[in-house]
């Protein structure tokens, strides 16, 4: 069973910084693309940033130059460094893993499979004075 668990959310003043972490656990062999999404009250979930297993990142225009996504493949963890936070960054932030190769045992024999589209439960970020 693969799980993604986010941490690092909280209340911060405008202009402040936060660092979110998302750790994947389970019988993981490899993780492909990972990303951070957010959903503000009354709005649809949107992509904030994504990163490939090789480290190529892309960002939503609204966070370019302020947020940095990174990952530690050895720890199956993705991070989101958020600087110069604005009130409009207030949202629940969700971690996503697009595709994970998972080890398994079937009829006593080791094998693997590819699981798709894993999500964490989210961490709340509130930017307010």
ZABA-658534 format. One record per residue: residue in three letters; x, y, z of N, C-alpha, C in turn. Coordinates in nm, 4 decimals, padded with zeros to 6 digits. Layout:
N
PT res      nc1      nc2      nc3     cac1     cac2     cac3      cc1      cc2      cc3
PT Ala        X        Y        Z        X        Y        Z        X        Y        Z
...
This chain:
129
PT res      nc1      nc2      nc3     cac1     cac2     cac3      cc1      cc2      cc3
PT Unk  00.0851 -00.1183  00.0000  00.0000  00.0000  00.0000  00.0891  00.1239  00.0000
PT Unk  00.0737  00.2069 -00.1009  00.1532  00.3282 -00.1114  00.0757  00.4441 -00.0504
PT Unk  00.1431  00.5233  00.0300  00.0813  00.6420  00.0888  00.1691  00.7630  00.0655
PT Unk  00.1052  00.8777  00.0464  00.1742  01.0062  00.0391  00.1283  01.0891  00.1577
PT Unk  00.2228  01.1438  00.2316  00.1896  01.2230  00.3494  00.2587  01.3583  00.3411
PT Unk  00.1772  01.4649  00.3402  00.2311  01.6001  00.3352  00.2533  01.6551  00.4754
PT Unk  00.3462  01.7482  00.4867  00.3700  01.8191  00.6120  00.4265  01.9570  00.5810
PT Unk  00.4225  02.0453  00.6809  00.4858  02.1756  00.6666  00.3906  02.2924  00.6482
PT Unk  00.2616  02.2654  00.6373  00.1678  02.3758  00.6229  00.1526  02.4541  00.7520
PT Unk  00.0825  02.5663  00.7428  00.0595  02.6470  00.8608  00.0177  02.7881  00.8264
PT Unk  00.0220  02.8734  00.9269 -00.0130  03.0146  00.9111  00.1141  03.0967  00.8977
PT Unk  00.1182  03.1815  00.7961  00.2351  03.2661  00.7729  00.1876  03.4024  00.7273
PT Unk  00.2650  03.5043  00.7601  00.2306  03.6408  00.7182  00.2672  03.6632  00.5721
PT Unk  00.2000  03.7548  00.5070  00.2395  03.7897  00.3689  00.3876  03.8257  00.3620
PT Unk  00.4527  03.7751  00.2590  00.5964  03.7949  00.2425  00.6810  03.6885  00.3081
PT Unk  00.6176  03.6031  00.3865  00.6904  03.4981  00.4561  00.7161  03.3763  00.3701
PT Unk  00.7743  03.2739  00.4329  00.8120  03.1513  00.3628  00.7630  03.0286  00.4386
PT Unk  00.7416  02.9237  00.3627  00.7112  02.7915  00.4176  00.7750  02.6875  00.3274
PT Unk  00.8055  02.5727  00.3867  00.8560  02.4600  00.3083  00.7667  02.3399  00.3339
PT Unk  00.7056  02.2923  00.2269  00.6217  02.1728  00.2349  00.7039  02.0501  00.1982
PT Unk  00.6713  01.9395  00.2629  00.7341  01.8116  00.2307  00.6257  01.7086  00.2049
PT Unk  00.6565  01.6139  00.1192  00.5651  01.5029  00.0922  00.6479  01.3757  00.0818
PT Unk  00.6238  01.2844  00.1744  00.6976  01.1588  00.1771  00.6085  01.0450  00.1303
PT Unk  00.6586  00.9688  00.0369  00.5879  00.8509 -00.0117  00.6422  00.7281  00.0601
PT Unk  00.5518  00.6424  00.1037  00.5938  00.5207  00.1740  00.5240  00.3994  00.1151
PT Unk  00.5835  00.2833  00.1391  00.5300  00.1593  00.0846  00.6399  00.0860  00.0105
PT Unk  00.6023 -00.0170 -00.0612  00.7004 -00.0994 -00.1336  00.7319 -00.0356 -00.2691
PT Unk  00.7971  00.0787 -00.2608  00.8209  00.1608 -00.3796  00.9541  00.1266 -00.4441
PT Unk  00.9504  00.1042 -00.5732  01.0734  00.0814 -00.6491  01.1185  00.2108 -00.7171
PT Unk  01.0242  00.2847 -00.7701  01.0579  00.4113 -00.8321  00.9315  00.4958 -00.8467
PT Unk  00.9533  00.6273 -00.8488  00.8439  00.7224 -00.8671  00.8759  00.8097 -00.9873
PT Unk  00.7824  00.8289 -01.0725  00.8050  00.9106 -01.1914  00.7739  01.0555 -01.1587
PT Unk  00.6856  01.1195 -01.2297  00.6580  01.2609 -01.2032  00.5889  01.2790 -01.0685
PT Unk  00.6279  01.3847 -00.9983  00.5609  01.4232 -00.8745  00.5230  01.5702 -00.8847
PT Unk  00.4216  01.6082 -00.8101  00.3780  01.7470 -00.8192  00.3034  01.7937 -00.6966
PT Unk  00.2875  01.9234 -00.6919  00.2073  01.9883 -00.5891  00.0896  02.0590 -00.6567
PT Unk -00.0272  02.0359 -00.6018 -00.1486  02.1020 -00.6456 -00.2042  02.1796 -00.5258
PT Unk -00.2940  02.2714 -00.5539 -00.3607  02.3413 -00.4448 -00.5058  02.3687 -00.4804
PT Unk -00.5851  02.3799 -00.3756 -00.7261  02.4101 -00.3946 -00.7686  02.5124 -00.2902
PT Unk -00.8044  02.6289 -00.3378 -00.8539  02.7352 -00.2514 -01.0049  02.7207 -00.2357
PT Unk -01.0608  02.7763 -00.1299 -01.2063  02.7655 -00.1086 -01.2843  02.8167 -00.2285
PT Unk -01.3780  02.7346 -00.2754 -01.4625  02.7745 -00.3863 -01.3975  02.7675 -00.5229
PT Unk -01.2756  02.7160 -00.5287 -01.2044  02.7093 -00.6574 -01.1674  02.5647 -00.6898
PT Unk -01.1333  02.5428 -00.8149 -01.0910  02.4109 -00.8584 -00.9452  02.3868 -00.8198
PT Unk -00.9116  02.2605 -00.8063 -00.7728  02.2247 -00.7785 -00.6879  02.2618 -00.8994
PT Unk -00.5703  02.3188 -00.8728 -00.4824  02.3608 -00.9812 -00.3400  02.3117 -00.9559
PT Unk -00.2687  02.2908 -01.0652 -00.1288  02.2517 -01.0556 -00.0448  02.3714 -01.0129
PT Unk  00.0403  02.3506 -00.9136  00.1328  02.4539 -00.8681  00.2711  02.4317 -00.9290
PT Unk  00.3211  02.3105 -00.9161  00.4540  02.2783 -00.9681  00.4648  02.1282 -00.9836
PT Unk  00.5478  02.0858 -01.0779  00.5703  01.9437 -01.1004  00.7172  01.9214 -01.1307
PT Unk  00.7630  01.7995 -01.1043  00.9035  01.7669 -01.1277  00.9147  01.6227 -01.1740
PT Unk  00.9974  01.6007 -01.2752  01.0194  01.4654 -01.3247  01.1204  01.3926 -01.2360
PT Unk  01.1344  01.2633 -01.2579  01.2322  01.1868 -01.1807  01.3745  01.2353 -01.2076
PT Unk  01.3945  01.2952 -01.3233  01.5259  01.3479 -01.3572  01.5521  01.4884 -01.3073
PT Unk  01.4484  01.5514 -01.2491  01.4674  01.6825 -01.1887  01.4190  01.8007 -01.2718
PT Unk  01.3572  01.7757 -01.3842  01.3035  01.8862 -01.4643  01.1738  01.9355 -01.4013
PT Unk  01.1690  02.0663 -01.3762  01.0550  02.1242 -01.3063  00.9771  02.2196 -01.3959
PT Unk  00.8492  02.2310 -01.3681  00.7691  02.3354 -01.4305  00.6729  02.3916 -01.3270
PT Unk  00.6319  02.5149 -01.3499  00.5559  02.5896 -01.2510  00.4357  02.6599 -01.3129
PT Unk  00.3350  02.6807 -01.2318  00.2263  02.7681 -01.2709  00.2800  02.9106 -01.2780
PT Unk  00.2259  02.9891 -01.3703  00.2746  03.1267 -01.3871  00.2622  03.2064 -01.2571
PT Unk  00.1603  03.1761 -01.1791  00.1341  03.2540 -01.0578  00.2402  03.2349 -00.9494
PT Unk  00.3216  03.1298 -00.9604  00.4212  03.1035 -00.8553  00.5643  03.1086 -00.9072
PT Unk  00.5828  03.1281 -01.0365  00.7180  03.1329 -01.0927  00.8005  03.2419 -01.0254
PT Unk  00.9223  03.2056 -00.9897  01.0109  03.3013 -00.9237  00.9933  03.3082 -00.7733
PT Unk  00.8870  03.2469 -00.7217  00.8621  03.2494 -00.5765  00.8702  03.1098 -00.5150
PT Unk  00.8250  03.0089 -00.5892  00.8215  02.8719 -00.5386  00.9289  02.7891 -00.6093
PT Unk  00.9833  02.6918 -00.5360  01.0804  02.5992 -00.5935  01.0445  02.4571 -00.5520
PT Unk  01.0296  02.3705 -00.6519  01.0023  02.2294 -00.6246  01.1333  02.1516 -00.6370
PT Unk  01.1513  02.0547 -00.5486  01.2698  01.9687 -00.5552  01.2305  01.8311 -00.5030
PT Unk  01.3195  01.7342 -00.5229  01.2886  01.6002 -00.4753  01.4157  01.5280 -00.4360
PT Unk  01.3987  01.4335 -00.3463  01.5072  01.3445 -00.3043  01.4604  01.2041 -00.3382
PT Unk  01.5096  01.1497 -00.4481  01.4627  01.0187 -00.4945  01.4976  00.9074 -00.3959
PT Unk  01.6082  00.9220 -00.3264  01.6486  00.8189 -00.2299  01.5514  00.8123 -00.1124
PT Unk  01.4885  00.9267 -00.0814  01.3940  00.9329  00.0302  01.2483  00.9303 -00.0172
PT Unk  01.2283  00.9207 -00.1483  01.0919  00.9224 -00.2041  01.0133  01.0429 -00.1533
PT Unk  01.0792  01.1574 -00.1543  01.0216  01.2784 -00.0968  01.0303  01.3932 -00.1967
PT Unk  00.9252  01.4730 -00.2011  00.9232  01.5931 -00.2831  00.8979  01.7121 -00.1912
PT Unk  00.9592  01.8238 -00.2254  00.9503  01.9440 -00.1435  00.8953  02.0607 -00.2258
PT Unk  00.8381  02.1568 -00.1553  00.7964  02.2808 -00.2191  00.8382  02.3956 -00.1283
PT Unk  00.9397  02.4686 -00.1708  00.9834  02.5875 -00.0985  00.9028  02.7056 -00.1498
PT Unk  00.8314  02.7703 -00.0596  00.7435  02.8805 -00.0975  00.7931  03.0092 -00.0313
PT Unk  00.8329  03.1035 -00.1125  00.8808  03.2323 -00.0635  00.7883  03.3441 -00.1102
PT Unk  00.8033  03.4593 -00.0471  00.7222  03.5772 -00.0842  00.5746  03.5417 -00.0945
PT Unk  00.5266  03.4745  00.0066  00.3883  03.4268  00.0031  00.2890  03.5422  00.0040
PT Unk  00.1791  03.5192 -00.0669  00.0720  03.6185 -00.0797 -00.0579  03.5606 -00.0245
PT Unk -00.1509  03.6447  00.0139 -00.2800  03.5928  00.0627 -00.3474  03.5013 -00.0383
PT Unk -00.3271  03.5273 -00.1667 -00.3905  03.4426 -00.2687 -00.3254  03.3053 -00.2806
PT Unk -00.2171  03.2813 -00.2091 -00.1578  03.1473 -00.2031 -00.2281  03.0591 -00.0999
PT Unk -00.3178  03.1162 -00.0247 -00.3917  03.0395  00.0763 -00.4730  02.9290  00.0102
PT Unk -00.4504  02.8065  00.0545 -00.5166  02.6909 -00.0051 -00.4751  02.5652  00.0707
PT Unk -00.5427  02.4563  00.0400 -00.4944  02.3246  00.0814 -00.4019  02.2758 -00.0295
PT Unk -00.2830  02.2374  00.0074 -00.1826  02.1906 -00.0872 -00.1756  02.0378 -00.0840
PT Unk -00.1838  01.9794 -00.2030 -00.1852  01.8340 -00.2169 -00.0622  01.7871 -00.2945
PT Unk -00.0090  01.6770 -00.2503  00.1019  01.6122 -00.3187  00.0460  01.5048 -00.4127
PT Unk  00.1071  01.4920 -00.5278  00.0645  01.3908 -00.6261  00.1848  01.3169 -00.6812
PT Unk  00.1687  01.1877 -00.6975  00.2674  01.1067 -00.7700  00.1962  01.0464 -00.8893
PT Unk  00.2475  01.0774 -01.0067  00.1775  01.0397 -01.1297  00.1802  00.8887 -01.1533
PT Unk  00.2943  00.8270 -01.1301  00.3091  00.6836 -01.1575  00.4166  00.6292 -01.0654
PT Unk  00.3867  00.5200 -00.9996  00.4813  00.4586 -00.9065  00.4980  00.3117 -00.9403
PT Unk  00.6208  00.2669 -00.9479  00.6495  00.1244 -00.9659  00.6579  00.0626 -00.8270
PT Unk  00.5742 -00.0363 -00.8028  00.5586 -00.0941 -00.6698  00.5964 -00.2413 -00.6740
PT Unk  00.6709 -00.2846 -00.5749  00.7050 -00.4269 -00.5687  00.5913 -00.5034 -00.5017
PT Unk  00.5766 -00.6288 -00.5385  00.4702 -00.7112 -00.4831  00.5129 -00.8567 -00.4880
PT Unk  00.4359 -00.9392 -00.4199  00.4583 -01.0833 -00.4226  00.3273 -01.1480 -00.4662
PT Unk  00.3339 -01.2238 -00.5729  00.2146 -01.2909 -00.6246  00.2428 -01.4404 -00.6315
PT Unk  00.1606 -01.5188 -00.5622  00.1783 -01.6650 -00.5577  00.3196 -01.7001 -00.5141
PT Unk  00.3697 -01.6212 -00.4189  00.5017 -01.6489 -00.3644  00.6173 -01.5996 -00.4478
PT Unk  00.5896 -01.5387 -00.5611  00.6964 -01.4925 -00.6495  00.7021 -01.3404 -00.6503
PT Unk  00.8215 -01.2822 -00.6441  00.8328 -01.1358 -00.6483  00.7972 -01.0835 -00.7872
PT Unk  00.7297 -00.9714 -00.7868  00.6916 -00.9080 -00.9124  00.6784 -00.7586 -00.8866
PT Unk  00.6272 -00.6861 -00.9838  00.6054 -00.5423 -00.9654  00.4888 -00.4993 -01.0527
PT Unk  00.4353 -00.3845 -01.0206  00.3284 -00.3282 -01.1030  00.3405 -00.1760 -01.0977
PT Unk  00.2705 -00.1117 -01.1920  00.2702  00.0342 -01.1971  00.1356  00.0860 -01.1467
PT Unk  00.1404  00.1590 -01.0364  00.0211  00.2233 -00.9836  00.0147  00.3678 -01.0323
PT Unk -00.1067  00.4171 -01.0536 -00.1227  00.5490 -01.1137 -00.1933  00.6454 -01.0204
PT Unk -00.1509  00.7723 -01.0260 -00.2259  00.8843 -00.9696 -00.2516  00.8718 -00.8195
PT Unk -00.1459  00.8826 -00.7427 -00.1564  00.8794 -00.5971 -00.1642  01.0224 -00.5427
PT Unk -00.2447  01.0384 -00.4356 -00.2635  01.1706 -00.3740 -00.2448  01.1632 -00.2236
PT Unk -00.1907  01.2693 -00.1665 -00.1900  01.2855 -00.0226 -00.3208  01.3471  00.0230
PT Unk -00.3367  01.3613  00.1542 -00.4612  01.4159  00.2081 -00.4611  01.5679  00.2153
PT Unk -00.3452  01.6279  00.1935 -00.3386  01.7735  00.1881 -00.2892  01.8372  00.3166
PT Unk -00.2309  01.9553  00.3018 -00.1873  02.0354  00.4162 -00.2287  02.1800  00.3901
PT Unk -00.2839  02.2438  00.4924 -00.3396  02.3781  00.4766 -00.2309  02.4837  00.4920
PT Unk -00.2275  02.5741  00.3955 -00.1400  02.6906  00.4017 -00.2281  02.8148  00.4070
PT Unk -00.2102  02.8943  00.5100 -00.2869  03.0172  00.5264 -00.1913  03.1349  00.5318
PT Unk -00.2092  03.2285  00.4392 -00.1254  03.3477  00.4348 -00.2123  03.4665  00.4755
PT Unk -00.1827  03.5187  00.5922 -00.2666  03.6256  00.6469 -00.1901  03.7034  00.7521
PT Unk -00.2217  03.8312  00.7621 -00.1609  03.9146  00.8661 -00.2507  03.9193  00.9888
